[in-house]
Amino acid sequence: NNITPIWESPLLNVEEASDYFHIGVNKIRDLTNGDNNPYVLWIGTKRMIKRAKLEQYLLGSYSA
């Protein structure tokens, strides 16, 4: 069984992103809304979060 750890996975679903970033599911959805959102890869109707891009954004937005 070869499972990629969440911190190495390039794409996270909304629940995984919520757990990884310690942000609520609704806030993750708010941050990733919009058709041309740079943090999302849409696979059909499934919202996949680009972990590294969102992490970069959050570090820049909330650093002291």
Steps between C-alpha positions, in 0.01 A plus 500: 500500500673817378318801648649848459515696828268802501795743530648362175177477302473769231119498510268484799124473516317759710493283814871415472585867446293590807692248712839594353465877537289490821237715331130422492346337192285807432804732511688269260202519264493882535873525422466273197178627339494631145556358155858620456619452857877427492477263799249257348504231237145403408459135403145498373311645796764391752706784651863395554718745692853566375675449834828684427332803340248544780774444759712772334204739503416431866861542613519834319166621629532407865872530573604745771 
